Amino acid sequence: MKIGFNKVGSTAIPFEISKENLKFSGMLFKYSRSLIQLEAKITGELLIACDLCAEDSMSPINEDVKFYLSDGIYTDADTHECDIVEVENSMIDLDDILESEIELYKSSYFSCEKCQNK
């Protein structure tokens, strides 16, 4: 799902997309003249490999996501925001954002129930 950067105003735009066993839902709204705020939640289950035994198992996910989007390279040095995602071609690609969040989650340490009980 793609949304034009200039289509987002001060009135929140709700969104919801699904991928496999995950749901990504939330809102986009204009935060400042050059930033859009994304507030969302990722819920569901994700197949992930245990870092100890390498066996795949389903892991429940219930993550809050909040960051800012910039149309292109962000250059406003006066802002102290650290979680800024730069979008290309003035299009917010929510599928790409979800995929990035999934990969970020997978990069965290994970141990399955079997290994936790050892």
N, C-alpha and C positions, 0 to 999 in steps of 0.2 A: 504494500500500500504506500503510495507516494502522495505527499501534500506539498503544494507550492509554498515556499517560504513567505511570500507576500500575501498569501491567503489567510495567514494566522494573525488575528488581531487581539484586542484586549478581552474579547469574549472567548471563553475556552472552547476549543474544538475537541470533542471526545473521539477516541479511537479504540478499536479492539481488533486484534488479529490473532490467529491461532497458527501454531506450527507443531505438528505431531501431537504430543500430550501437553503442550504448553499454551497458555493464554497470556497475551500481552495487552493490557488495557490501561487507559489513562487519559490525560488531557494535554493539549498543547495550548499555550497562550503567550502573547507578547509580554516580555519581561521589561525590556527597554527598547530603545530605538534600533539597536543592533542585535538583540538577543531574544530568543524564544525559549521559554521554560517548558521542559517536559517533566511531568509527574505521572508515574505509572506504577503498575504492579505486574510482576511475572508470577504466575501460579501454575501448578501442575506437577508433572513428573518428568524427569530427564534420565535417560540411560547414560550412566557414567561409569568409568573404570575405577576400581579401587586402587589407590596408590600403593597398597601393601601386597595384595595378591593378584592384581590385574584382572580380576573377574568383573564383568559388567553387571550392574544392578540398577534398579530404578531408585532414584533419589527424589524425594519431594522437594519442591521449590515454592517458596512464598517470599519473594524479594520485592522490596520497594526500590524504585528507580527514580532518581531525580538528578537532572543536569540541565545545562543550557546548550542551545544550538546557535551557531553563528553561520551566516550566509557567506561562505568562503573563509579566508584566513582572518582570524580574530586578532585585531591590532590595538584594542583599547587598553592601554597600560594602566589606566586609572581604576579599572575594575579589579577587585580582589577575588573574583570567582575562579575556582580552580578546575571545576568539572565542566569544560566547554568542548563540545563536539562541533567540528567544522563540517558543514554540508557542502556538497558540490552542486553546481548547476542550478542553484536556488530551489532544489527539491529535497524535501525531508523524506528519506526512504526508511519507513518504519520496519520493513523486513530486514534491512541491513543493520539497523540499530538492535533489533531483537537478536539477530545472529551474533553480533558483537558481544551482547550481554551474555548469551549462552556460552560463548567461548571464554569469556572472563570468568564465569561461574565454574566452568570445567577446569580452568587453570588453578583453582583453589585446591587445597589438600582435601582428599575424600577417602574415607575408609568405610567399607561395607559393614553390615551388622555382624557378620561372622568374625571379621578381624577386630571389631570393637570389643567383642566378648572374649578375646583371648587374654 
